[in-house]
Amino acid sequence: MTLPTVAACVRIRNEARYLKEWLEFHRLVGISVFYIFDDGSTDDTRSILEPYQRSGEVLLWQISDKKCHQDDQSVCADRKHDALHGERGFRDECLRKNPKNADWILMTDVDEFAFPTGAARSLPEHLAGDCEAPAYYLLRWHVFGAGGHIERPEASSIESYQLRGREDDCFPRFT
């Protein structure tokens, strides 16, 4: 069985503290390329992304205040989408261009962690065996709150935030 390729599309701003953990987690579950739109980060975001860019795993676009010239060869990373679509405009660009021709694109945020359930050990394995060519999947959403922390802990997100709401809470079940 040939496994599909999976990319992740995300818009970030000053996420350096969480970025490496998020990238490494998603690499472990089978995401092979990351389409990242940087919305003016002033922290260590670029230095964290640099080795991933060199390896070809990260494609990075700086969001610009200047209107970009959209042609068939480039990804548009200006703010023209902000008024109408916010983040969705950049997600539209991931779908429109998909520079690495991934079979699937996960639209996500750096505080969200997607992982397979059941027997599958990776997202590509899960997607390959689940059903025949659906257009999209809705992922079950579990809200992990502050977990009793008053201040942000030094430990990783996965280690620090392990308490979540009940199954029948009022939060949306899918995102």
N, C-alpha and C positions, 0 to 999 in steps of 0.2 A: 504494500500500500504506500503510495506517495503521499507524504504529508504536505498540507498547504503551508504557504509562508504567511506569517502574521506580522503586521506592523502596528505601531501605536502612534496616535496623533495627539499632541498635547500643546497647549499654550501655557507658558510659564512666565513668572516674574518673581525674581528673588527667592527661588526655591532651592538654593544651594544646599541648605541643611538637610533636605530630604531627597535630593535628586539622585545621588549615587545609590542609596538604598533602593529607591524606586526602579532605577535602571537595572540594577543587578537582580532584583527580585523578578522583574519581567523577562530578563534574559533567561533565568532559570526555568521559567514556565514556558519558554519557547518563542518569545517575541524576538525576531531577528533584525528588525530595523525600527528606528524611532524617528518620526517626523515631528520636529520641535520648533515651535514659533516662540521666540523670546521677545517679550513685551517690555524691553528696556531694563533688564536686570542690572543691578549695581553691586551685587554681591559676588561670590566666587563661582557663579553659574558657568561662565565660559571656561574656566580652568578645569572644572569637573567634566564638562562635555568634551573637551579637547581630545583626550585619548579615544573616546568613542567615535568622534568625527574622523580621526586618523584611521581607525579600523573600518570605517564605512558603515558602522551601525547607527550613527546619528546623522541625520540631515538637518541642519539648523538654518533657520531664516530669522533675521532681525526684523521685527515689525517697525515700519517706518511711518512717520507723519506725512511723508511725501507720497503722492499718488504714484503707484507703480504702473508701468506699461505692460499690460497683460497681453502676452502673445501665447502661442501654442507651446512654446518651449520653456516657459518659466512659471514658477509658483509665485502668486501674488501675495505679498506680505505687507500690505499697507493697512491703514485703518478704515478703508472704505466700507468694510462690512460691519464695523462696530455699531453704528447707529441702528441698523436694522436687525443684525444677527448676533452681535457680540461674539462669543466663542464659536458659534456655529459657522460663521463666515470662514474661519480658518479650518474648521473641520470640513467644510465644503471644498476648500482648496486641496486638502489631503485626498478626498475622494476624486476630485476633478483631475488631479495630476498623478497621484500615486507613483512617484518617481522610481521606486524600486519594484513596481508591479506586484505588490503583495496580493495574495488571494483574499485576505481578510485584513481589515483595519479596525483596531480598537480605538474608539473615541473616548478619551479619559482625562483625568486630572492627576497631578502628582500625589494627591492624598487618597487616591483610589488604587486598590490592588486587585487585579483580576487573576483568578486561578481556576483550574479545571476541578470538577467534582466527579465522583464515581471512580471507575477503573482507570480513566485516562491520567497519564502522568504529565502531560503538557497540553497547552491550549491547541497547538496544531493536531495533536493526537485526538483530542476531544472533538475538534471541528471535523476531522476526517471521518470519524466513526459515528457521528451523531445522526445525521440525516442527509438526504440528497439535496444539495445546492439550494439552501434557503437564501433569501435575499439579505436577511439580517437576523441577529439574535438579540433578545432582551436579557440582560444579566440581572440576577437577583441582587438586590441592594440591601446590605446590612449596615446600619449606622453604628459606628463606634464613636462614642462621645469622649469626654475628658477622662473617663476611667478613674475618677476620684482625684486626679492631679489638679492642684491649684496653679502650679507653674509648669511650663513645658519641661519635660524630663530630658536628661542628656542622652538616654538610651535611644535606640532606633524606634521608629514608629511601630513596627511589628512587635517589638518587645514591650513597648509602653502602653499601647492601646489594645487591650484584649477583651474589654467588656463591651458588650453591645446590647441594644434593646431587645425586647421580647419579639417573637415571631409575629404576634398579633397587634403590634403597636400601630400608631397612626401614620407612620412614615410610608412613603411609596414603596411598593414591593419590587418594582422594576425601574431601571433607568436606561 
